[in-house]
Amino acid sequence: MNTNVPNTVLITGGAGFIGSHLTERLLAKGREVIILDDLTTGGLENLSKVIDHSDLRFEQGSVMDHELVRRLADGADTIVHLAAAVGVQLILDQPVQTIETNVRGTENVLHAAKASGSRVFVASTSEVYGKGIRYPFSEDDDIVLGPTSRSRWAYAATKMLDEFACFAHYAESGLRATPFRLFNTVGARQTGRYGMVIPRLVDQALRNEPLTVYGDGSQRRCFGDVRDVVIAIDALLDHPDLPVQVYNIGTNEEITIEDLALRIIAAADSNSEIVHIPFSEAFAPGFEDMERRIPDTTRIRELTGWQPTRSLDEIIASVIEHERLRAARIDDPAL
């Protein structure tokens, strides 16, 4: 029997977009799940399929509450730390909260894991690659960020510090703290409220409103389906002797944001047009964006066999279907 396979998993941010999908997967595999979520960006509606599951325990609260995190960690052999301030707009609007939540929250989780003897997996981000121009991005690449005067880079810096903390705890006490970097995870339940591009563009297309593309639309991104992403996270959790190092999770199918908008218009059968908005108007003067963001996923593939299976067209279709169903339920709650 593999004693490293998790039986009880604490998921911080478990009522969020990614966390709710991971919760469903782990429960379906017979795991017990404890969720800690303050419901600021997540919501109980994301857990509607499993909220009454006998192996699910939900606790409303914050990762900033050290004692609460410590108490919940005592009941778990594995922790997946997803709770964070995310989304470009939220980060620009609330830079202090971003820094405090992402640094202090992770600190609380790592100390709780150390005290309880739990393994811990910490969600990081492709943002840490900053202005890197060596493509695809490999986990051991050097990192270049912009100046500290621009809050755009605060999120990347906080997640880098989270990763440093994982490795520091492992070196000092042997805590098995493993960071993984997510690349533009999308799918059903994600909202465009904080700048996430696909749900925002889909919402505009379904309303036949202009699709707002920031900059000239030539920036390229890779979008990973959340259903693939939670399989990758689960594969890390199940690995019998996982090396403590960073793991990229994402897809290699690139598309420009301009072409993404055109593809969404076609898939939604929309009458929308595309409108370009300068970054300085959409966010703030001096805002910087990366030209490309494409991951090298060799490390996780070679260790676990994981690779993404869903295409961008499938992702767009799933988001459109979800948004149409959500709109229908608003019009008719009986659905």
C-alpha positions in Angstrom: 0.0 0.0 0.0 1.3 3.5 -0.9 1.3 5.4 2.4 1.9 8.6 0.5 -1.5 8.6 -1.1 -3.6 11.2 0.7 -6.7 10.1 2.7 -7.8 13.4 4.0 -7.0 16.6 2.1 -7.3 20.1 3.3 -7.9 22.5 0.4 -7.6 26.2 1.1 -9.7 28.1 -1.4 -11.6 24.9 -2.0 -14.8 26.8 -2.9 -13.1 28.7 -5.7 -12.9 27.9 -9.4 -10.0 25.4 -9.3 -10.6 24.3 -5.7 -14.2 23.2 -6.4 -13.1 21.0 -9.4 -10.3 19.5 -7.3 -12.7 18.8 -4.5 -15.1 16.9 -6.8 -12.2 14.8 -8.2 -10.8 13.8 -4.8 -14.3 13.0 -3.3 -15.0 10.8 -6.4 -11.8 8.9 -5.6 -12.8 8.2 -2.1 -10.8 10.9 -0.3 -12.0 12.9 2.6 -11.9 16.7 1.9 -11.8 19.6 4.3 -12.3 23.0 2.7 -11.2 26.3 4.1 -12.6 29.3 2.2 -13.6 32.8 3.1 -15.9 33.0 0.1 -14.5 36.4 -1.1 -13.8 35.1 -4.6 -15.2 31.6 -4.3 -18.8 30.6 -3.6 -20.8 27.7 -2.2 -22.6 27.5 -5.6 -19.3 26.1 -7.0 -19.7 23.2 -4.6 -23.4 22.5 -5.4 -22.7 19.0 -6.7 -20.9 17.9 -3.6 -21.9 20.2 -0.7 -23.9 17.4 1.0 -21.2 14.7 0.5 -20.6 12.7 3.7 -16.8 13.0 3.2 -16.8 16.8 2.7 -16.4 19.3 5.6 -16.6 23.0 4.8 -15.2 25.7 7.1 -15.7 29.3 6.3 -12.7 31.3 7.3 -9.4 32.8 6.2 -5.9 31.5 5.7 -4.9 34.6 7.6 -6.3 33.0 10.8 -3.3 31.1 12.0 -5.1 29.1 14.7 -7.9 28.0 12.4 -5.4 26.9 9.8 -3.5 25.0 12.4 -6.6 23.3 13.7 -7.8 22.1 10.3 -4.3 21.0 9.3 -4.3 18.6 12.3 -7.0 16.6 10.7 -5.3 16.3 7.3 -2.4 14.3 6.0 -2.2 16.5 2.9 -2.8 20.2 2.2 -3.4 21.8 -1.1 -3.0 25.6 -0.7 -4.9 27.4 -3.4 -6.2 30.4 -1.5 -4.7 33.6 -2.8 -5.4 37.0 -4.1 -5.7 36.4 -7.9 -6.6 38.3 -11.1 -4.8 41.3 -12.6 -7.6 43.7 -11.7 -7.9 42.6 -8.0 -4.1 42.8 -7.7 -4.0 46.4 -9.1 -7.0 47.5 -7.0 -5.9 45.9 -3.7 -2.1 45.6 -3.7 -1.7 45.5 0.1 -4.2 42.7 0.4 -2.5 40.8 -2.4 0.9 40.9 -0.6 -0.4 40.2 2.8 -2.7 37.3 1.8 -0.2 35.6 -0.5 2.7 35.9 1.9 1.2 35.6 5.3 -1.4 33.1 4.3 1.2 30.8 2.8 3.3 31.3 5.9 0.4 30.1 8.1 -0.2 27.1 5.9 3.5 26.0 5.9 3.8 26.4 9.7 0.6 24.4 10.2 1.8 21.7 7.9 5.1 21.5 9.8 3.3 21.2 13.1 0.9 18.5 11.9 3.3 16.5 9.7 1.2 17.0 6.6 2.6 17.2 3.1 1.7 20.5 1.5 1.3 21.6 -2.2 1.3 25.3 -2.9 -0.2 26.8 -6.0 2.1 29.3 -7.7 1.8 31.0 -11.1 3.3 31.5 -14.5 3.5 35.2 -13.5 6.8 34.4 -11.8 8.5 34.1 -15.2 7.9 37.8 -15.5 9.7 39.3 -18.6 11.4 36.0 -19.5 12.0 35.5 -23.2 13.4 32.0 -23.3 10.5 29.9 -24.5 9.0 27.6 -23.4 9.3 28.5 -19.8 11.2 25.9 -17.8 11.0 25.6 -14.0 14.8 26.4 -13.5 14.9 29.4 -15.9 16.2 32.7 -14.5 13.5 35.3 -13.7 13.2 39.0 -14.6 10.5 41.2 -13.2 9.7 44.8 -13.6 10.3 47.6 -11.1 8.8 47.6 -7.6 7.1 50.9 -8.3 4.6 49.0 -10.5 2.2 46.9 -8.5 1.7 44.7 -11.6 4.7 42.7 -10.4 3.7 42.4 -6.8 1.7 39.2 -7.4 4.7 37.5 -9.1 7.0 38.5 -6.3 4.7 37.2 -3.6 4.3 33.8 -5.3 8.1 33.7 -5.7 8.4 34.3 -2.0 5.9 31.5 -1.4 8.1 29.1 -3.5 11.3 30.2 -1.6 9.4 29.5 1.7 8.6 26.0 0.5 12.2 25.2 -0.3 13.4 26.9 2.9 11.1 24.7 5.1 12.2 21.6 3.2 15.9 22.4 3.7 15.5 23.3 7.3 13.0 20.8 8.7 12.3 18.3 5.9 8.8 19.6 5.3 7.6 18.2 2.0 6.3 21.5 0.6 5.9 21.3 -3.2 5.0 24.4 -5.4 3.4 24.1 -8.8 3.0 26.9 -11.3 -0.4 27.2 -13.1 -0.6 28.6 -16.6 -3.9 30.4 -17.4 -6.3 27.8 -16.1 -9.8 28.2 -17.4 -13.2 26.5 -17.6 -16.6 26.3 -16.1 -17.2 28.3 -12.9 -14.4 30.8 -13.6 -15.6 34.4 -13.6 -14.3 37.4 -15.5 -14.8 39.6 -12.4 -11.0 40.1 -11.8 -9.7 40.2 -15.3 -9.8 36.5 -16.4 -9.9 36.9 -20.1 -11.9 33.9 -21.5 -15.0 34.2 -19.2 -14.9 38.0 -19.7 -14.9 37.7 -23.5 -17.5 34.9 -23.5 -19.9 37.0 -21.3 -19.5 39.9 -23.8 -20.0 37.7 -26.8 -23.2 36.1 -25.3 -24.6 39.6 -24.7 -23.6 40.7 -28.3 -21.5 43.4 -26.7 -18.1 44.6 -28.0 -15.3 42.3 -27.0 -12.6 44.4 -25.3 -9.1 43.3 -26.2 -6.3 45.0 -24.3 -3.4 46.3 -26.3 -3.1 45.3 -29.9 -4.1 41.7 -29.1 -0.9 40.2 -30.4 0.1 38.8 -26.9 0.0 35.0 -26.9 -1.2 32.7 -24.2 -1.8 29.0 -23.5 -5.1 28.1 -21.8 -5.4 24.9 -19.8 -8.7 23.2 -19.1 -9.4 23.1 -15.3 -10.4 19.4 -15.7 -7.0 18.6 -17.0 -5.3 20.8 -14.4 -6.9 19.1 -11.4 -5.8 15.7 -12.8 -2.3 17.1 -12.8 -2.5 18.3 -9.2 -4.0 14.9 -8.2 -1.1 13.1 -10.0 1.4 15.1 -7.9 -0.6 14.2 -4.7 -0.6 10.5 -5.6 3.1 10.2 -6.6 4.8 7.8 -4.2 8.1 9.7 -3.9 7.6 13.1 -5.5 10.8 15.2 -5.6 10.3 18.6 -3.9 10.8 20.9 -6.8 8.6 23.3 -8.9 6.2 21.8 -11.5 4.7 23.6 -14.4 1.1 22.8 -15.2 -0.4 24.0 -18.4 -0.8 23.4 -22.1 1.3 24.3 -25.2 -1.5 25.3 -27.5 -0.8 29.0 -28.1 -3.2 31.7 -29.4 -3.1 35.5 -29.7 -5.7 37.3 -27.7 -7.1 38.8 -30.9 -7.6 35.3 -32.4 -9.0 34.1 -29.1 -11.7 36.8 -29.3 -12.5 35.9 -32.9 -12.8 32.3 -32.0 -15.1 33.0 -29.1 -17.3 35.2 -31.3 -17.6 32.3 -33.8 -18.3 29.7 -31.1 -21.0 31.8 -29.5 -22.6 32.7 -32.8 -22.3 36.3 -31.7 -22.8 39.6 -33.5 -20.1 41.2 -31.4 -17.2 43.2 -32.7 -13.7 43.6 -31.3 -12.7 46.9 -29.6 -9.1 47.5 -28.6 -8.3 49.3 -25.3 -4.8 50.5 -24.4 -3.4 48.9 -21.3 -3.0 52.3 -19.8 -6.7 52.8 -19.9 -7.7 49.3 -18.9 -5.4 49.1 -15.9 -3.0 51.9 -15.1 -0.3 54.1 -16.8 2.9 52.1 -17.3 1.2 48.7 -17.1 3.3 46.0 -18.7 2.2 42.7 -20.1 4.2 39.7 -21.4 4.4 38.9 -25.1 4.2 35.1 -24.5 3.6 32.6 -21.7 4.1 29.0 -22.7 5.2 26.2 -20.3 7.6 23.4 -20.6 5.8 20.5 -18.9 8.4 17.9 -19.4 9.1 17.6 -15.7 5.5 16.6 -14.6 5.0 14.5 -17.7 8.1 12.4 -17.1 7.3 11.9 -13.4 3.6 11.3 -13.6 2.7 10.7 -17.2 0.3 13.6 -17.1 -0.4 15.7 -20.2 -3.4 17.8 -21.2 -6.0 16.3 -23.3 -8.6 19.0 -24.0 -8.2 21.5 -26.8 -8.9 25.3 -26.7 -12.1 24.8 -28.7 -13.3 22.3 -26.1 -12.5 24.8 -23.3 -14.3 27.7 -25.1 -17.3 25.4 -25.7 -17.4 24.4 -22.0 -17.3 28.0 -20.8 -20.0 29.1 -23.2 -22.3 26.2 -22.1 -21.7 27.0 -18.5 -22.5 30.7 -18.9 -25.7 29.9 -20.9 -26.9 27.5 -18.2 -26.0 30.1 -15.5 -28.0 32.8 -17.3 -30.9 30.4 -17.8 -30.9 29.6 -14.0 -31.0 33.3 -13.2 -34.1 33.6 -15.4 -35.7 30.4 -14.1 -34.3 29.3 -10.7 -36.2 26.0 -11.0 -33.7 24.8 -13.7 
